Amino acid sequence: MESTKEQLINDIQNLLNRYEGLSPTTINPALLEFMDRPTLLQIISSILKQQENTNKDNLEWLEQFKQYQ
C-alpha cells in the first residue's frame, strides 16, 4: 500500500519527535506540499540514517565505560 504525501509528512514529523525532552517539531504541510513522493521518502531515509548513526555513536561512547568494570 502506497503512503499518501500527507502520511509521509506525518511520518517525517513523528521521526523528528522521537526523542523525549526536546521541543516538539511541527511541520506545516504546505511547506512540503510541493515535494513529490520520492523526495519525501528520501527525507525519511535520511532522518533514519542520521538516527542510526547517532545510535552507533552512542553505543561506541557507552562501550568505552565497559573497560572500567
N, CA, C and O atoms as CSV, one atom per row, in Angstrom:
chain,resi,resn,atom,element,x,y,z
A,1,MET,N,N,0.838,-1.176,0.000
A,1,MET,CA,C,0.000,0.000,0.000
A,1,MET,C,C,0.888,1.247,0.000
A,1,MET,O,O,1.813,1.366,0.803
A,2,GLU,N,N,0.599,2.146,-0.888
A,2,GLU,CA,C,1.402,3.347,-1.045
A,2,GLU,C,C,0.943,4.435,-0.077
A,2,GLU,O,O,-0.252,4.705,0.041
A,3,SER,N,N,1.884,5.047,0.603
A,3,SER,CA,C,1.564,6.123,1.536
A,3,SER,C,C,1.235,7.396,0.770
A,3,SER,O,O,1.817,7.681,-0.277
A,4,THR,N,N,0.295,8.148,1.313
A,4,THR,CA,C,-0.013,9.441,0.719
A,4,THR,C,C,1.042,10.447,1.153
A,4,THR,O,O,1.785,10.214,2.106
A,5,LYS,N,N,1.097,11.558,0.449
A,5,LYS,CA,C,2.050,12.603,0.823
A,5,LYS,C,C,1.766,13.092,2.236
A,5,LYS,O,O,2.695,13.373,2.994
A,6,GLU,N,N,0.508,13.196,2.589
A,6,GLU,CA,C,0.143,13.646,3.935
A,6,GLU,C,C,0.670,12.672,4.989
A,6,GLU,O,O,1.181,13.094,6.026
A,7,GLN,N,N,0.546,11.369,4.724
A,7,GLN,CA,C,1.065,10.357,5.650
A,7,GLN,C,C,2.586,10.462,5.761
A,7,GLN,O,O,3.144,10.345,6.851
A,8,LEU,N,N,3.245,10.682,4.634
A,8,LEU,CA,C,4.704,10.796,4.640
A,8,LEU,C,C,5.153,12.021,5.433
A,8,LEU,O,O,6.137,11.959,6.170
A,9,ILE,N,N,4.435,13.131,5.284
A,9,ILE,CA,C,4.759,14.336,6.049
A,9,ILE,C,C,4.581,14.064,7.537
A,9,ILE,O,O,5.405,14.490,8.347
A,10,ASN,N,N,3.514,13.358,7.905
A,10,ASN,CA,C,3.304,12.976,9.309
A,10,ASN,C,C,4.420,12.065,9.796
A,10,ASN,O,O,4.881,12.197,10.930
A,11,ASP,N,N,4.855,11.141,8.946
A,11,ASP,CA,C,5.955,10.245,9.315
A,11,ASP,C,C,7.236,11.037,9.588
A,11,ASP,O,O,7.955,10.749,10.545
A,12,ILE,N,N,7.514,12.025,8.754
A,12,ILE,CA,C,8.698,12.863,8.952
A,12,ILE,C,C,8.602,13.580,10.289
A,12,ILE,O,O,9.560,13.607,11.061
A,13,GLN,N,N,7.455,14.151,10.551
A,13,GLN,CA,C,7.248,14.862,11.815
A,13,GLN,C,C,7.419,13.926,13.004
A,13,GLN,O,O,8.047,14.295,13.997
A,14,ASN,N,N,6.865,12.714,12.913
A,14,ASN,CA,C,6.989,11.742,14.005
A,14,ASN,C,C,8.439,11.320,14.225
A,14,ASN,O,O,8.872,11.157,15.365
A,15,LEU,N,N,9.181,11.142,13.149
A,15,LEU,CA,C,10.596,10.782,13.284
A,15,LEU,C,C,11.379,11.892,13.976
A,15,LEU,O,O,12.270,11.623,14.783
A,16,LEU,N,N,11.048,13.119,13.662
A,16,LEU,CA,C,11.748,14.249,14.275
A,16,LEU,C,C,11.392,14.423,15.743
A,16,LEU,O,O,12.112,15.090,16.485
A,17,ASN,N,N,10.290,13.829,16.160
A,17,ASN,CA,C,9.825,13.977,17.543
A,17,ASN,C,C,10.043,12.720,18.380
A,17,ASN,O,O,9.371,12.537,19.394
A,18,ARG,N,N,10.955,11.865,17.981
A,18,ARG,CA,C,11.183,10.601,18.690
A,18,ARG,C,C,11.888,10.768,20.024
A,18,ARG,O,O,11.762,9.915,20.903
A,19,TYR,N,N,12.617,11.841,20.183
A,19,TYR,CA,C,13.421,11.995,21.389
A,19,TYR,C,C,12.695,12.823,22.428
A,19,TYR,O,O,12.219,13.924,22.152
A,20,GLU,N,N,12.618,12.270,23.638
A,20,GLU,CA,C,11.975,12.974,24.739
A,20,GLU,C,C,12.857,14.124,25.199
A,20,GLU,O,O,14.080,14.082,25.064
A,21,GLY,N,N,12.220,15.142,25.739
A,21,GLY,CA,C,12.964,16.258,26.287
A,21,GLY,C,C,13.278,17.356,25.288
A,21,GLY,O,O,13.792,18.409,25.667
A,22,LEU,N,N,12.982,17.129,24.035
A,22,LEU,CA,C,13.200,18.153,23.018
A,22,LEU,C,C,11.870,18.791,22.660
A,22,LEU,O,O,10.823,18.148,22.731
A,23,SER,N,N,11.918,20.039,22.280
A,23,SER,CA,C,10.690,20.711,21.859
A,23,SER,C,C,10.113,19.994,20.649
A,23,SER,O,O,10.846,19.644,19.724
A,24,PRO,N,N,8.801,19.774,20.650
A,24,PRO,CA,C,8.199,19.067,19.516
A,24,PRO,C,C,8.337,19.867,18.217
A,24,PRO,O,O,8.261,21.096,18.201
A,25,THR,N,N,8.541,19.132,17.151
A,25,THR,CA,C,8.626,19.727,15.828
A,25,THR,C,C,7.279,19.582,15.147
A,25,THR,O,O,6.709,18.492,15.103
A,26,THR,N,N,6.785,20.661,14.626
A,26,THR,CA,C,5.566,20.599,13.823
A,26,THR,C,C,5.906,21.106,12.431
A,26,THR,O,O,6.639,22.081,12.265
A,27,ILE,N,N,5.366,20.434,11.458
A,27,ILE,CA,C,5.637,20.786,10.072
A,27,ILE,C,C,4.345,21.278,9.445
A,27,ILE,O,O,3.317,20.602,9.485
A,28,ASN,N,N,4.417,22.444,8.877
A,28,ASN,CA,C,3.286,22.952,8.120
A,28,ASN,C,C,3.256,22.171,6.807
A,28,ASN,O,O,4.174,22.305,5.998
A,29,PRO,N,N,2.221,21.359,6.579
A,29,PRO,CA,C,2.175,20.537,5.364
A,29,PRO,C,C,2.337,21.345,4.082
A,29,PRO,O,O,2.809,20.818,3.074
A,30,ALA,N,N,1.952,22.611,4.109
A,30,ALA,CA,C,2.088,23.445,2.911
A,30,ALA,C,C,3.554,23.606,2.511
A,30,ALA,O,O,3.859,23.799,1.334
A,31,LEU,N,N,4.462,23.527,3.487
A,31,LEU,CA,C,5.887,23.671,3.182
A,31,LEU,C,C,6.429,22.490,2.384
A,31,LEU,O,O,7.358,22.647,1.592
A,32,LEU,N,N,5.857,21.324,2.590
A,32,LEU,CA,C,6.343,20.127,1.896
A,32,LEU,C,C,5.423,19.697,0.760
A,32,LEU,O,O,5.717,18.739,0.045
A,33,GLU,N,N,4.324,20.397,0.598
A,33,GLU,CA,C,3.326,20.020,-0.401
A,33,GLU,C,C,3.905,19.984,-1.812
A,33,GLU,O,O,3.503,19.159,-2.632
A,34,PHE,N,N,4.842,20.874,-2.091
A,34,PHE,CA,C,5.418,20.941,-3.436
A,34,PHE,C,C,6.362,19.776,-3.717
A,34,PHE,O,O,6.717,19.535,-4.871
A,35,MET,N,N,6.773,19.052,-2.680
A,35,MET,CA,C,7.704,17.937,-2.868
A,35,MET,C,C,6.958,16.706,-3.359
A,35,MET,O,O,5.822,16.442,-2.966
A,36,ASP,N,N,7.624,15.968,-4.220
A,36,ASP,CA,C,7.000,14.741,-4.701
A,36,ASP,C,C,7.266,13.601,-3.721
A,36,ASP,O,O,8.071,13.724,-2.798
A,37,ARG,N,N,6.582,12.510,-3.944
A,37,ARG,CA,C,6.658,11.354,-3.051
A,37,ARG,C,C,8.090,10.831,-2.893
A,37,ARG,O,O,8.517,10.578,-1.767
A,38,PRO,N,N,8.845,10.659,-3.990
A,38,PRO,CA,C,10.230,10.177,-3.835
A,38,PRO,C,C,11.093,11.103,-2.975
A,38,PRO,O,O,11.948,10.631,-2.226
A,39,THR,N,N,10.877,12.401,-3.077
A,39,THR,CA,C,11.645,13.341,-2.261
A,39,THR,C,C,11.306,13.173,-0.790
A,39,THR,O,O,12.197,13.177,0.060
A,40,LEU,N,N,10.016,13.025,-0.484
A,40,LEU,CA,C,9.597,12.821,0.905
A,40,LEU,C,C,10.170,11.515,1.450
A,40,LEU,O,O,10.603,11.458,2.601
A,41,LEU,N,N,10.172,10.470,0.630
A,41,LEU,CA,C,10.753,9.194,1.055
A,41,LEU,C,C,12.255,9.333,1.297
A,41,LEU,O,O,12.797,8.710,2.210
A,42,GLN,N,N,12.924,10.142,0.487
A,42,GLN,CA,C,14.358,10.378,0.673
A,42,GLN,C,C,14.620,11.108,1.985
A,42,GLN,O,O,15.603,10.821,2.669
A,43,ILE,N,N,13.749,12.050,2.341
A,43,ILE,CA,C,13.887,12.760,3.615
A,43,ILE,C,C,13.760,11.776,4.766
A,43,ILE,O,O,14.544,11.819,5.713
A,44,ILE,N,N,12.774,10.890,4.686
A,44,ILE,CA,C,12.581,9.876,5.727
A,44,ILE,C,C,13.818,8.989,5.828
A,44,ILE,O,O,14.300,8.705,6.924
A,45,SER,N,N,14.322,8.558,4.690
A,45,SER,CA,C,15.516,7.711,4.676
A,45,SER,C,C,16.705,8.431,5.305
A,45,SER,O,O,17.470,7.830,6.060
A,46,SER,N,N,16.858,9.692,5.001
A,46,SER,CA,C,17.959,10.477,5.550
A,46,SER,C,C,17.844,10.625,7.066
A,46,SER,O,O,18.841,10.505,7.779
A,47,ILE,N,N,16.643,10.884,7.557
A,47,ILE,CA,C,16.434,11.008,9.006
A,47,ILE,C,C,16.752,9.687,9.695
A,47,ILE,O,O,17.421,9.666,10.728
A,48,LEU,N,N,16.270,8.583,9.120
A,48,LEU,CA,C,16.533,7.267,9.714
A,48,LEU,C,C,18.029,6.972,9.736
A,48,LEU,O,O,18.539,6.427,10.715
A,49,LYS,N,N,18.730,7.325,8.673
A,49,LYS,CA,C,20.176,7.094,8.599
A,49,LYS,C,C,20.900,7.920,9.664
A,49,LYS,O,O,21.818,7.425,10.317
A,50,GLN,N,N,20.488,9.175,9.837
A,50,GLN,CA,C,21.108,10.022,10.859
A,50,GLN,C,C,20.864,9.450,12.248
A,50,GLN,O,O,21.761,9.453,13.091
A,51,GLN,N,N,19.649,8.959,12.486
A,51,GLN,CA,C,19.339,8.381,13.791
A,51,GLN,C,C,20.128,7.100,14.013
A,51,GLN,O,O,20.573,6.828,15.128
A,52,GLU,N,N,20.301,6.315,12.961
A,52,GLU,CA,C,21.103,5.090,13.062
A,52,GLU,C,C,22.550,5.435,13.409
A,52,GLU,O,O,23.160,4.786,14.258
A,53,ASN,N,N,23.092,6.452,12.755
A,53,ASN,CA,C,24.470,6.872,13.032
A,53,ASN,C,C,24.607,7.391,14.451
A,53,ASN,O,O,25.609,7.125,15.115
A,54,THR,N,N,23.615,8.127,14.922
A,54,THR,CA,C,23.631,8.640,16.292
A,54,THR,C,C,23.614,7.487,17.280
A,54,THR,O,O,24.336,7.509,18.277
A,55,ASN,N,N,22.792,6.479,17.007
A,55,ASN,CA,C,22.733,5.311,17.890
A,55,ASN,C,C,24.077,4.590,17.928
A,55,ASN,O,O,24.518,4.161,18.995
A,56,LYS,N,N,24.730,4.452,16.778
A,56,LYS,CA,C,26.043,3.805,16.733
A,56,LYS,C,C,27.060,4.605,17.537
A,56,LYS,O,O,27.851,4.043,18.294
A,57,ASP,N,N,27.030,5.928,17.363
A,57,ASP,CA,C,27.956,6.787,18.110
A,57,ASP,C,C,27.716,6.670,19.607
A,57,ASP,O,O,28.666,6.621,20.389
A,58,ASN,N,N,26.459,6.627,20.006
A,58,ASN,CA,C,26.128,6.493,21.428
A,58,ASN,C,C,26.612,5.157,21.978
A,58,ASN,O,O,27.132,5.095,23.092
A,59,LEU,N,N,26.445,4.089,21.200
A,59,LEU,CA,C,26.911,2.771,21.641
A,59,LEU,C,C,28.430,2.755,21.796
A,59,LEU,O,O,28.960,2.206,22.763
A,60,GLU,N,N,29.118,3.360,20.838
A,60,GLU,CA,C,30.578,3.415,20.927
A,60,GLU,C,C,31.007,4.189,22.168
A,60,GLU,O,O,31.957,3.800,22.847
A,61,TRP,N,N,30.318,5.270,22.463
A,61,TRP,CA,C,30.626,6.072,23.638
A,61,TRP,C,C,30.394,5.257,24.907
A,61,TRP,O,O,31.205,5.298,25.831
A,62,LEU,N,N,29.281,4.514,24.950
A,62,LEU,CA,C,28.972,3.696,26.125
A,62,LEU,C,C,29.957,2.542,26.285
A,62,LEU,O,O,30.295,2.163,27.406
A,63,GLU,N,N,30.416,1.988,25.174
A,63,GLU,CA,C,31.346,0.857,25.211
A,63,GLU,C,C,32.647,1.213,25.931
A,63,GLU,O,O,33.265,0.353,26.559
A,64,GLN,N,N,33.053,2.452,25.844
A,64,GLN,CA,C,34.313,2.832,26.483
A,64,GLN,C,C,34.245,2.693,28.000
A,64,GLN,O,O,35.283,2.581,28.651
A,65,PHE,N,N,33.054,2.697,28.570
A,65,PHE,CA,C,32.921,2.563,30.013
A,65,PHE,C,C,33.002,1.108,30.474
A,65,PHE,O,O,33.189,0.842,31.661
A,66,LYS,N,N,32.865,0.176,29.546
A,66,LYS,CA,C,32.984,-1.239,29.900
A,66,LYS,C,C,34.383,-1.565,30.404
A,66,LYS,O,O,34.554,-2.462,31.230
A,67,GLN,N,N,35.363,-0.858,29.924
A,67,GLN,CA,C,36.741,-1.145,30.328
A,67,GLN,C,C,36.968,-0.863,31.804
A,67,GLN,O,O,37.941,-1.353,32.378
A,68,TYR,N,N,36.098,-0.090,32.427
A,68,TYR,CA,C,36.255,0.243,33.843
A,68,TYR,C,C,35.532,-0.729,34.764
A,68,TYR,O,O,35.590,-0.589,35.985
A,69,GLN,N,N,34.858,-1.703,34.192
A,69,GLN,CA,C,34.114,-2.662,35.023
A,69,GLN,C,C,35.000,-3.770,35.518
A,69,GLN,O,O,34.536,-4.661,36.230
